[in-house]
Amino acid sequence: MSLEGKVAVITGASRGIGEGIARIFADSGCIVAGIARDGKALTRISEEIASKNGRFVPFIADVTKLDEVEDTIGKIAKEFGKIDILVNNAGIALYKPCLEMSVSEWQRVIDVNLRGVYICTHTVLPYMVNQKSGHIIFISSDAGKFTFHGGSAYNVSKHGVQEFADTLRKELDGKGIKITTIC
């Protein structure tokens, strides 16, 4: 699949895997709308990609905040006229045994890794359904398949992402939208 001229929304685009995906997509001719909370990092990445004739447009938003995501996705759709790809990459890892993890720490992992994925997907889907095309990519982990000591919140969040993606494959069958999960 050629990425030339496609519009890709990438969450967690300010560092790590998200930044890497953004750079690869931009190098392939994709218009990248990078979402993250770190505006300074997003600006740096935008400038670096622009210096190589790529296009990366930074958007500051927290994936756990519905109003911020809806506002951001609306701006992206208005500016570019479409959304072809969503990469649900934003995530956090916190490894502690259940007895040592506070409820607020557990909730933060679930909020970012699972709720944020739902919010972003739920917000982008109407655009993709309307255009009868799109590709949603879920960045998950083998931790969603295999458990390990200290991984209770992370394991559950990534398992949830995988089950959500599997459910969407069934719900969106015949609508022109691809679903990919990468572990």
N, C-alpha and C positions, 0 to 999 in steps of 0.2 A: 504494500500500500504506500503510495506516495504521500508525503506530508506537505508537499508544496501547496501553499495557500490555505492550508487547513488552520482552523482556530482551535488551539488547545488550552484548556484551563488546567493548571497544575497547582495543587494545594501543597503547602509545605515546600514552596519553591525557593526559599532563601538559603538553604544549605543541604548538604548530604545528598541523598538519593534524588530528592525533588529538584535540587539545583542541577544535578547531573542530567536528569531527564530533560529539563528545560533547555540546557545547552545542546543536547543531541537533537531535540525537536527543532530548535532555532537553526542549527546548522543544516537541517534537512529542509529548510524553507517554510517551516511552520510559523505562524504568528502565535506567540506564547503569551498568555495572560497568567502571570505568576502571582499566586496568592500566598501571603504569609503575614505574620505579625511584625516582622523586623524590616521596617521600611528602608533603613540604611543599607542592609544587605541586598534587598531587592533592587535598590538604585544602583549599587555597585555591579550587580549581575547584568542589569539592563545596559549600563554603559559598556561593559566588557563585550556583551553580545552585539551591541550596535557597532562596536569597533571592527567587528568581523562581518558587518553587513547583515546581521540577523535582527530579528524583531522580538523583543521581550518587553511587555508592558506590565509594570508593577502595580499590584492592588493590595492594599493593606486591609486585612480582615482576619478575624478569629473564627475558625470553622465551627466552633461550638456556639456561636451567637447567630441565631437565625436571622435577625434583622440585618446584621452586617453582611452575611452571605447573600441574602436576597437582594440587597442594595448593590453589592459587587457584581453578582451574576447579571443583574439587570443592566448595569453599566457596560459590562463586557458584550452582552448581546446587542445592545444599542450601538456601541462603537463599531463592532465588526459585522453585525448583521446575521451572525450565526455562531453556534458553538458545535464544533465537530467532535471534539475529544474532551473528556474529563479524566484527569488522573488524580484519583483519591490517594494522595501520598502522605498528607500531614499525619503525624503520629508521634507518640511518646512511648518510651519504655521505662518502666520502673519495676525492678525486680526485688521483691521482699517476700518472705514467707507471710502467709495470711495473718498470723499472730503478731507480726511486727508492722503490718501495713495498716495505716489509719483508714477509716471510711472515706475521708476526704481525698486521700491519695488514690484509693481504689476508684472513686468517682471521677477524678481527673483523667485517669487512663481511659476509662470507659467513655467519658465525654469526648475526648479528642479522637480516640481511635475508632469508636463505633458511632456515637451520636453525630460527630462531625462528618463522618462518611455519609450517614443517612441524610443530614441536612444538605450537604453539597449535591448529592445525587438527586434528592427530592426536588431541589431548586432547579437543577439543570435539565432534568427529564422532560418537562413540558416543551422546552425548546427543541429537544431532539425528536420527541414524538411528533411535534408540529412539522418539522422538516423531513420526517420519515427516514432519518439517518443519524448516526452517531456511534461513538465508541466510548464506553466507560471502562477504565482500567483501575482495578483495585490493587494497591500495593499492600499485600498481606505478609504472611510469614509462615514458615514451617511450624512456628509456635502455635498456630491455629489448628494444627493437626496432631502435634505431639506435645505433651505437657512436660514441664520440668520444674524442679524445686525453685520456689521463689517467683514463679511466673503466673500466679493465679490471675491477676488482673490483665496482664498482657495476653496470656493464653486465651482467656475468655473473650477479650476484645477482638483478637485476630480470628478466632473461631467464628465469632459473630459476623465479621466482615465476609468471611468465606460463605457462610450460610446466606447472608443477605445477597451476595452476588449470585449464588446458585438460584435463589428465589427469583431474582430479577430476570435471569435467563429464561425462566418459564413464563413469567408475566409479560415479558416483552417479545416473546416469540412471534415472528411475522411482522414486527414493527420497524425493521431495518436498523435496529440498534444492537451492536455487538457488546458483549460483556466479557472481560478478561480479568482473571485473578492471577497475580504474580506473587509467588512465595519466595 
